[in-house]
């Protein structure tokens, strides 16, 4: 492995660790607010890359106030490590699409 490959691998591992920590912080904080959130996408599958974002699936129907709560939690957790993220609301999806996301969920 050359220096560039080693640097890229180190950055990926570091970014993946930061992404996991931030995602779990969102999940824990959401649980405290009685909102279920699942980690989905590349981070859940284990193929998170240096350019990947963090995908979070918000489970169940939520009113607009509770949506804002989880949006704030995600924004706060992802801001410090500078991570892009997608907040996906289950009740905006078809049942088939929910199943696709849950296939890789953590």
C-alpha positions as CSV (number, residue, x, y, z in Angstrom):
1,X,0.0,0.0,0.0
2,X,1.5,3.4,-1.0
3,X,1.3,6.5,1.2
4,X,-1.8,7.9,-0.6
5,X,-3.7,4.6,-0.2
6,X,-2.7,4.5,3.5
7,X,-3.8,8.1,4.0
8,X,-7.2,7.5,2.3
9,X,-7.7,4.3,4.4
10,X,-6.9,6.2,7.6
11,X,-9.3,9.0,6.7
12,X,-12.1,6.5,5.9
13,X,-11.6,4.7,9.2
14,X,-11.6,8.0,11.2
15,X,-14.6,9.4,9.3
16,X,-16.5,6.2,9.8
17,X,-15.8,6.2,13.5
18,X,-17.0,9.8,13.8
19,X,-20.1,8.9,11.7
20,X,-21.0,6.0,13.9
21,X,-20.6,8.0,17.1
22,X,-22.8,10.8,15.7
23,X,-25.4,8.4,14.4
24,X,-25.6,6.6,17.8
25,X,-25.9,10.0,19.6
26,X,-28.9,10.8,17.4
27,X,-30.5,7.4,18.0
28,X,-30.0,7.6,21.8
29,X,-31.3,11.2,22.0
30,X,-34.3,10.3,19.8
31,X,-35.0,7.3,22.0
32,X,-35.1,9.6,25.1
33,X,-37.8,11.7,23.2
34,X,-39.7,8.4,22.4
35,X,-38.8,8.6,18.7
36,X,-37.4,5.5,17.0
37,X,-34.5,6.1,14.6
38,X,-32.6,3.4,12.7
39,X,-29.2,3.6,11.0
40,X,-29.5,2.6,7.4
41,X,-27.5,2.9,4.2
42,X,-23.7,2.5,3.7
43,X,-22.8,3.1,7.3
44,X,-25.2,0.3,8.4
45,X,-24.0,-2.0,5.6
46,X,-20.4,-1.4,6.5
47,X,-19.4,0.0,3.1
48,X,-19.1,3.7,4.3
49,X,-16.7,5.6,2.1
50,X,-14.9,8.9,2.6
51,X,-17.6,10.7,0.6
52,X,-20.6,8.9,2.1
53,X,-23.3,10.5,4.1
54,X,-25.1,9.2,7.2
55,X,-28.6,7.8,6.5
56,X,-31.1,7.7,9.4
57,X,-34.6,6.3,9.1
58,X,-37.1,7.8,11.4
59,X,-39.7,5.2,12.3
60,X,-43.5,5.6,12.6
61,X,-45.7,8.6,12.1
62,X,-44.7,11.8,13.7
63,X,-46.5,15.2,14.0
64,X,-44.6,18.3,12.8
65,X,-43.3,19.1,16.3
66,X,-41.7,15.7,16.8
67,X,-40.3,15.9,13.3
68,X,-38.6,19.2,14.2
69,X,-37.2,17.5,17.4
70,X,-35.5,14.8,15.4
71,X,-34.3,17.2,12.8
72,X,-32.7,19.3,15.5
73,X,-31.1,16.3,17.1
74,X,-29.6,15.1,13.8
75,X,-28.3,18.6,12.9
76,X,-26.6,19.1,16.3
77,X,-25.0,15.6,16.2
78,X,-23.7,15.9,12.6
79,X,-22.5,19.5,12.8
80,X,-19.4,19.1,14.9
81,X,-17.9,16.3,12.9
82,X,-19.0,18.0,9.6
83,X,-21.0,15.0,8.3
84,X,-23.6,15.2,5.6
85,X,-26.7,13.2,6.5
86,X,-30.1,12.2,5.2
87,X,-33.0,12.1,7.6
88,X,-35.6,9.8,6.0
89,X,-39.1,9.7,7.5
90,X,-40.8,6.3,7.3
91,X,-44.3,7.7,6.9
92,X,-43.1,9.5,3.7
93,X,-42.2,6.2,2.0
94,X,-44.0,3.3,0.5
95,X,-44.0,0.0,2.4
96,X,-41.7,-1.5,-0.2
97,X,-39.2,1.3,0.2
98,X,-39.3,1.0,4.0
99,X,-38.5,-2.7,3.7
100,X,-35.5,-1.9,1.4
101,X,-34.1,0.5,4.0
102,X,-34.7,-1.9,6.9
103,X,-32.9,-4.7,5.1
104,X,-29.6,-3.0,6.1
105,X,-30.7,-1.3,9.2
106,X,-28.8,-1.4,12.5
